[in-house]
Amino acid sequence: MEKTLAHKGLRQVANSLTLLCALILIVAVSVEIISGDHLVFSPAYMTLQLIVCCIFLFDWFLRLGASERPGRFFWTHLIFLLLSIPWLNIADWSDHAFTRSEMMALATVPLLRSFLALYVVVRWMVEGKAKRLFWAYIVTVVVFTYLSALLFYDYEILVNDRLHGFGNALWWAWMNVTTVGAAIFPVTTVGKIICVLLPILGMAMFPIFTVYVTTLYTDYTRRKQEGK
């Protein structure tokens, strides 16, 4: 019993730590992209990403050690391990001359780990399958749309004459995820891919919101009838 409570407390501490790191990383990459030169990453950001990735790795191995079935944990959480590796720093340390686009792709890997950290925290904090599904939906749409705006801005700002600042990129991302569309057309390959993925996300996720609202209304009606 005491061991179980210790493991539960350890998981809660790990969730809080990874959530904090996830938020720090999202803020840091936002500052780097919005105020950077879009050519190279600053040494400060490289150092911060390395620290955050090391914390992600520490969290993963901490969970592995606390798991009652380490083998099963390893395979079911392998994606978390792969996304926690500081690929951007490893590429920077290598002798190969990576392009900005390639480095940006590597920089997004820990952001995916940050997204998974937010999802895990949602599952930890919210009880009930319906509420978990709803808040997971909210987190997915908001975070994915925001990160898509960041990537779109970084890849397009130097070559797209219709893009004027990050505000335009954020507006473009939300218009596309709602399937309305915007009068800013991508010119890079990454921008075009994001332009396709955002409406797909919107069409896939918005029905979840409808189902959740319908479920709430049905439960409310049922409880009202039972009260009578």
PyMOL commands that set and color helices and strands:
alter all, ss='L'
color gray80, all
select helices_A, chain A and resi 2-35+43-66+70-76+78-84+87-93+100-125+129-156+166-177+189-227
alter helices_A, ss='H'
color red, helices_A
deselect
rebuild
show_as cartoon
